[in-house]
Amino acid sequence: MKKAILKLDYTCNNNCSFCHAAERHKAINSTLPEIKRKIDLAQVMGCQQLLLSGGEPTIYRKLSAVTSYLKEKHLAFGLITNARMLSNVEFLEKLQHDGLVYVYVSFLSADPRIQELLTGTNSFEQVSAGIRNCVKYNLDVKVNITLTRQNVSSLMPTVKLLQRLGVK
């Protein structure tokens, strides 16, 4: 299946110490017409699935309009996300209704203190719930663990926690 990555903007609800896009968080972001044009172009190029990325795509102010447009175009989509917003079941159900099939989640540690140190936010419970919800709703869930000095010793407990949350 041919896929394309579509970066919506650089805004994020985390403040990760290692983020490659941190300096761009305040950058001017794509407009809805620009995003629709890119979706149309991806479809013309034969893409059957788009991966929405950011920053954090789930906080993009016009995400609902983007996913509705993807549904109209009969394009499935995935998210490259920190999964915090996916802890909200109604939000997740709307995305799945519009064609969400795949979630690529960044998760950093089974130890809440380390997770929150690295993300600069109180994110552990939301991310855990978001992953659990995605599994419950039968989405294809993949997890990325960025290794740092702070979390490398918690790698195996993190993998075990992800397994308990239902990640294959």
N, C-alpha and C positions, 0 to 999 in steps of 0.2 A: 504494500500500500504506500502510495506516495504521500508524504507529509511536508508541511511547511511550518516554520516557526514565525509567529506574528507577535512582535513586541508592541504592547499597547502603550506603555509609558514606563517611567522609571520610579514612580511613587511606590513606597513600601510601608507596611505597618510594623516592620522590624527595623532594627538598627544594627545589623550584624557587623561585628568588628572586622571581618575579612571580606566584606562585600565588594565585588568588582564594580558595581554600579553606584556605590554610595555617593560619589561626588555628583552623579547625574540625577539624584532624587528630586531636585528642584528644577530639572530641565523642563523646557516646554514640551508638551506631550502631543501625541497624534490626535487629530480631530476624527470624529466619526466618519465624515466623508472620505478622509484619507484611508482609514481602516477598511471601509467598504470597498474602496478601489483596490486595495491590496488583497482582500478576500476574493474579489472578482478575478484579479490577475492570477492568484494561486489556483483558482478553479480552472481557468483557461489553460494553465500549464499542467493540468491533470492531477492536481492534488485532491485527495479524497478526505483528508483530515488536516485540520490546522491545530497547532499547539500554541495556545495563548500564553505569552510570557510577559515579563516586566523587568524591573521592579516586581511588584505583586499584582498580577492581573485581576484577582478577586476584589480589589478595592478601586479598580478603574471606574470612574464616575459614570460611564456609559456602557458598562459591561452588559447589562440587560439588553440594550439595543444591539450590541454586537452579537450576542448569542441568539437573539431572535432573528437577526439577519442570516446567521449561519444556518439556522433551522430552515428559513425560507429558501436558502440555496441548497438544502439537503446535504450539508457538510457536517460530519461529526467533528468533535473537537476535544482537545485535551488541555490540561492546565499544567504549567510549570509553576509550582506554588509552595508557599509555606503552610498551607492548609488551615490556617487559623480561621478564616471565614467559613470553611467547610464544616466547622463545628455547629453551625446553624443549619438545622435539617431543612427548613423551608427554603433557604437560599440554595442549598445543594439540590433539592428536588427540582427547583426552577431550572438550574443549570442542566440537570440530567434530562428534563423534559425538552430542553432546547438542543440536546445532542451530546452532552458530556459523556465520554466513554473512557477517558484515560486521565490519570493524575500522577504527576511526577513531583513527589513531595521532598522538600529539604527538611531533614530532621537531624539534630546534632548530638543528643545524648539522652540516655535513660535517666540520668541524674538531673532533676529539674533545675538545680542550682547552676549546673554547667550549661544546660540548654538556655537558660535565661541570661547568664553572663554573656554567652556568645551572641545571642540575638538582641541583647540590650532591652528586652521587654519581658513581661510576664506572659510567656507564650506556651509553656509546657502543656498545660491542661487543654488549651484550645487546639494545639497541633495534635495531641493525642486523640482528642475527641473527633477532630477532622478526619484523621486517618481511620479511626474506628467507623465513622459514618460512611466513608468511601467504600470500605470493605463491605459493610452492611448493605449498601446499595449496589453491590456487585460491579463496581468500577474496576478497571485494570489499574492497580496501584503499584507504583515503583517508588523506591525511596533512595534518595541521595544523602550520604553522610559525608560532609566535608570534614576531613580530619585536621585537627589543630593540636597544639601542645596540650591544650586544656581538656580535650575530649578523647584523645587516643586511648587512654587507659580504660575508658568506659565503652569501648567499641563492642565487645562481646555482650555485655549487659544490654546495650542498645539494640543489637540484633535480636536478642532474646525477647526484649520488650516488643519490638516490631512484630515478631512472630505471634506473641500473645494478643496483639491488637488485630491479628488476622492477615498480615502482609505475608505473601508467599515468597 
